[in-house]
Amino acid sequence: MNELVFSNLSPLDHRYQMSNPNLHAKMSQYLSEEAFVRYQLKVEAALTRALSKRGLCSSAVADEVEQACRHVSVEEVYEEEQKTRHNIRALVNCIQRRVSESARPFVHFTATSVDIMDTANALRYRDFTRNVIMPEGLALLQTLIDLALREKSTVQMGRTHGQHAVPITFGFAVAEYVARFGNRLAEIERTAENLRGKMAGAVGAYNASSIFFDDADVFEQEVLSQLDLKPAEFATQIVMPEYMTDFVHAVVSGFGVLANLADDVRHLQRSEIGELAERFEAGQVGSSTMPHKRNPWNFEHVKSMWKAFMPRIVTVYMDQVSEHQRDLTNSASGRFTPEILAGFVLAVNRLQMVVSKLVVDKDRMAANFEVSKDNVIAEPLYILLAASGHPDAHEAVRRLSVEANAKKTTVRELVAQKPEFAEFLSGLSPRQMEFINRPETYIGRSVQKTEAVCERWQRFIDERRRR
C-alpha cells in the first residue's frame, strides 16, 4: 500500500482512490493536474502545427515543438511557475527550453493564456465524457434496464407522500430511473460534445493573429480542428462560459437523479418496509456495536456525495459573470470542476455495483400490498361509479373510506354491504369488476410502459456501444 496517498487532502485522492484504484487511475488521465498540463501542451502543439500549415514556420519547427510538448512534465512546469508566478508562461518557457532557437518564437505565437487553458479544459472534459462518464453511465443504465425488465410484472404498492396509493409494478418504479438517468446521460453527452475552444487572443478580437492573417477566425478553426473542437461562437479573453455551465449543469442534475434513486432504494430497505436489501458480502460489518445491523450504506453514500457536490453548481453559475473582457474571479473556482466530475462518476460506479446485486424481496412486497389492497380500490371504485352515473361518486367513496377506517374493515368489504351501490355496479363488465375484486390487476400500463422505456434506452446503449 502506498502510504503517501494518505498525505493527500481530498477524500477523492485517498479514501476513494483506495476503494477503487482502477477507476481513480482512469479518471486521473483527464482530471488530474498532470492531465491538465498535458492537454495544454496538446493545444500548444496544435497551434504551432497550424502556423506551419500557414507558412509562418516550417513543418520541421512544428515537429520540434510537438516533440518537446511530449516530454515536458508537470513537475517541470510547476517548478518554473515558482519563478514566473504565471502558469502558462511557465509552460511556454519549459517548451522553449527543449527546442532550437529558430523554433522558440513560434511557441505560443499570437495566443493568450486562456486560449490554451479554456481549449485544454474543453478537450479533456469532452474526452473524459467519452471515455469515462459514458461507459460508466451506460453500465448503470444497462443494470437498471435489466432490473426493470426482470421485475416488470412484480406487483408493488405505489406510494405518494409516503402513503400507500394504487398498485404499480416494481419494474415500473425502476423504469422511472431508466428514463430520467438516460435523459441525463444524453444531455451530458450533448453538452460535452458542444464544449468549445478558442484561439482568439487577449480580448477575443483576434488582435495578434490579425497582424498575420486577414482571416484570423479561419486560422482559429484550423488550430481547433486538429483537436476535433469547434470555436466558441463568441469569445472575449475567455470562451463564452455557457458551454461549460450547460455541461456541468447536466452532470449535477444527473447526480440529482442518482441521489433520488438512492433515496428510494434506501427507504424501501427500512425495517418496516423491507422490500429491498443490499447484498452483504461475507465478513461485512453493518454496525460497530449492533452485530445484527445491515445498513443500506452504499445508497446513503451516494446521497452524501450528492450533498457534497450538488451545491457547487452555484459556483459554476457564478463563474458565468466576468468583468468586461475578463477578470480572474473564476480562476480558482474553476479548478474544482474536476472534483464534481469525479464525484459523479464515483457515485455512478457505486450504484452500478450495488444495484446489480440488489435483493428484491417479492414476498415482502406482496405482504405490504396485502395490507392496503382492499382499500386502494377506492380509486377504481369511484371512477367506475361515476362512469355508471353516480351523481357524487368521489364523495360517496370518500365517506366509505372514512367508515371503513373507523370500523376497522375494508372498503371492498363495506361496499358489498351497501345496497345503494348495487345498481351502479350491476352494469359493470367482468373486466371492470376485476379491478375491485382483484386489486393486484389494477396496475394500469405499468408493464407496457416499463417495456417501452427500456426498449428506447436499450437502443441508446446499443448505438453508443456500436460507435
Buried (B, 14 or more C-beta within 10 A) or exposed (E): EEEEBEEEEEBBBBEBBEEBEEBBEBBBBBBBEBBBBBBBBBBBBBBBBBBBBBEBBBEEBBBBBBEBBEEBEBEBBBEBBEEBEEBBBBBBBBBBEBBEEEBBBBBBBBBBBBBBBBBBBBBBBBBBBBBBBBBBBBBBBBBBBBBBBEBBBBBBBBBEEEEBBBBBBBBBBBBBBBBBBBBBBBBBBEBBBBBBBBBBBBBBBBBBBBEBBEEBEEBBBBBBEBBEBBBBEEBBBBBBBBBBBBBBBBBBBBBBBBBBBBBBBBBBBEEEBBBBBBEEEEEEEBEEEEEEEBBBBBBEBBBEBBEBBBEBBEBBEEBEEBEEEBEEEBEEEBEEBBBBBBBBBBBBBBBBBBBBEBEBBEEBBBEBBEEBBBBBBBBBBBBBBBEBEBEEBBEBBEEBBEEBEEEEBBBBEBBBEEEEBEEBBEEBEEEBBBBBEEBBEBBEEBBEBBBEBBEEBBEBBEEBEEE
